[in-house]
Amino acid sequence: MKKAETEMDDELRPEYDLASLQVRKLGSGRKSFGGSVVRLEPDVAEVFPDADSVNEALRFLIRITKENKPPLDDARSDG
């Protein structure tokens, strides 16, 4: 009867190969699908409640930077 106590009644199909399963990590080591993860410092994170607000602010900064950047021809000096 000791053998019966140690054996489990396994209903798992034999074609399921559990050894090939990959473990998903939790936390910062977790893989993201199609996106980059950027960590914000606490003081910056206080200002932005979510990812959309961060993206909106960065797009605004990119647009302003492009608008105020002189063209390459004007930035070169003759001499």
Short mmCIF file of the C-alpha atoms (twelve columns), coordinates in Angstrom:
data_MODEL
# 
_entry.id   MODEL 
# 
loop_
_atom_site.group_PDB 
_atom_site.id 
_atom_site.type_symbol 
_atom_site.label_atom_id 
_atom_site.label_alt_id 
_atom_site.label_comp_id 
_atom_site.label_asym_id 
_atom_site.label_seq_id 
_atom_site.Cartn_x 
_atom_site.Cartn_y 
_atom_site.Cartn_z 
_atom_site.pdbx_PDB_model_num 
ATOM 1  C CA . MET A 1  0.000  0.000  0.000   1 
ATOM 2  C CA . LYS A 2  2.980  2.326  0.381   1 
ATOM 3  C CA . LYS A 3  3.394  2.501  -3.408  1 
ATOM 4  C CA . ALA A 4  -0.184 3.692  -3.828  1 
ATOM 5  C CA . GLU A 5  0.395  6.563  -1.410  1 
ATOM 6  C CA . THR A 6  3.428  7.883  -3.320  1 
ATOM 7  C CA . GLU A 7  1.915  7.662  -6.795  1 
ATOM 8  C CA . MET A 8  -0.256 10.531 -7.907  1 
ATOM 9  C CA . ASP A 9  -3.409 10.054 -9.897  1 
ATOM 10 C CA . ASP A 10 -2.208 12.086 -12.889 1 
ATOM 11 C CA . GLU A 11 -4.834 13.013 -15.462 1 
ATOM 12 C CA . LEU A 12 -2.385 14.978 -17.579 1 
ATOM 13 C CA . ARG A 13 -2.113 13.783 -21.153 1 
ATOM 14 C CA . PRO A 14 1.202  12.180 -22.091 1 
ATOM 15 C CA . GLU A 15 1.679  14.586 -25.054 1 
ATOM 16 C CA . TYR A 16 2.029  17.509 -22.668 1 
ATOM 17 C CA . ASP A 17 5.753  17.996 -22.171 1 
ATOM 18 C CA . LEU A 18 6.026  20.095 -19.024 1 
ATOM 19 C CA . ALA A 19 9.823  20.072 -19.155 1 
ATOM 20 C CA . SER A 20 9.749  22.348 -22.213 1 
ATOM 21 C CA . LEU A 21 7.667  25.057 -20.525 1 
ATOM 22 C CA . GLN A 22 9.368  28.366 -19.888 1 
ATOM 23 C CA . VAL A 23 8.866  30.155 -16.605 1 
ATOM 24 C CA . ARG A 24 7.634  33.720 -16.903 1 
ATOM 25 C CA . LYS A 25 9.520  36.126 -14.724 1 
ATOM 26 C CA . LEU A 26 7.720  38.607 -12.568 1 
ATOM 27 C CA . GLY A 27 8.837  42.134 -11.899 1 
ATOM 28 C CA . SER A 28 11.567 44.042 -13.697 1 
ATOM 29 C CA . GLY A 29 13.093 40.939 -15.282 1 
ATOM 30 C CA . ARG A 30 9.841  40.119 -17.045 1 
ATOM 31 C CA . LYS A 31 9.890  40.244 -20.815 1 
ATOM 32 C CA . SER A 32 7.633  42.732 -22.483 1 
ATOM 33 C CA . PHE A 33 6.147  42.079 -25.868 1 
ATOM 34 C CA . GLY A 34 6.754  44.880 -28.313 1 
ATOM 35 C CA . GLY A 35 7.538  47.642 -25.858 1 
ATOM 36 C CA . SER A 36 10.413 49.137 -24.002 1 
ATOM 37 C CA . VAL A 37 10.387 49.616 -20.270 1 
ATOM 38 C CA . VAL A 38 11.838 52.829 -18.902 1 
ATOM 39 C CA . ARG A 39 12.181 53.409 -15.180 1 
ATOM 40 C CA . LEU A 40 11.358 56.862 -13.948 1 
ATOM 41 C CA . GLU A 41 12.962 58.385 -10.903 1 
ATOM 42 C CA . PRO A 42 10.443 58.881 -8.074  1 
ATOM 43 C CA . ASP A 43 10.359 62.671 -8.401  1 
ATOM 44 C CA . VAL A 44 9.573  62.410 -12.117 1 
ATOM 45 C CA . ALA A 45 7.010  59.633 -11.586 1 
ATOM 46 C CA . GLU A 46 5.086  61.896 -9.185  1 
ATOM 47 C CA . VAL A 47 4.384  64.295 -12.054 1 
ATOM 48 C CA . PHE A 48 3.182  61.668 -14.546 1 
ATOM 49 C CA . PRO A 49 0.238  59.491 -13.494 1 
ATOM 50 C CA . ASP A 50 0.519  57.022 -16.387 1 
ATOM 51 C CA . ALA A 51 2.420  56.046 -19.543 1 
ATOM 52 C CA . ASP A 52 0.171  58.149 -21.785 1 
ATOM 53 C CA . SER A 53 1.082  61.350 -19.959 1 
ATOM 54 C CA . VAL A 54 4.801  60.550 -20.213 1 
ATOM 55 C CA . ASN A 55 4.494  59.886 -23.947 1 
ATOM 56 C CA . GLU A 56 2.507  63.079 -24.482 1 
ATOM 57 C CA . ALA A 57 5.154  65.149 -22.685 1 
ATOM 58 C CA . LEU A 58 8.011  63.538 -24.598 1 
ATOM 59 C CA . ARG A 59 6.260  64.037 -27.957 1 
ATOM 60 C CA . PHE A 60 5.757  67.693 -27.070 1 
ATOM 61 C CA . LEU A 61 9.447  68.021 -26.201 1 
ATOM 62 C CA . ILE A 62 10.460 66.355 -29.471 1 
ATOM 63 C CA . ARG A 63 8.188  68.665 -31.476 1 
ATOM 64 C CA . ILE A 64 9.482  71.809 -29.732 1 
ATOM 65 C CA . THR A 65 13.090 70.699 -30.176 1 
ATOM 66 C CA . LYS A 66 12.586 70.084 -33.897 1 
ATOM 67 C CA . GLU A 67 10.824 73.408 -34.389 1 
ATOM 68 C CA . ASN A 68 13.573 75.390 -32.632 1 
ATOM 69 C CA . LYS A 69 16.501 73.567 -34.189 1 
ATOM 70 C CA . PRO A 70 18.219 75.600 -36.916 1 
ATOM 71 C CA . PRO A 71 18.589 73.896 -40.296 1 
ATOM 72 C CA . LEU A 72 21.964 72.303 -40.951 1 
ATOM 73 C CA . ASP A 73 22.827 74.876 -43.635 1 
ATOM 74 C CA . ASP A 74 22.321 77.811 -41.233 1 
ATOM 75 C CA . ALA A 75 24.300 76.143 -38.447 1 
ATOM 76 C CA . ARG A 76 27.468 75.729 -40.532 1 
ATOM 77 C CA . SER A 77 29.997 78.531 -40.538 1 
ATOM 78 C CA . ASP A 78 31.923 79.629 -43.645 1 
ATOM 79 C CA . GLY A 79 35.448 79.459 -42.580 1 
# 
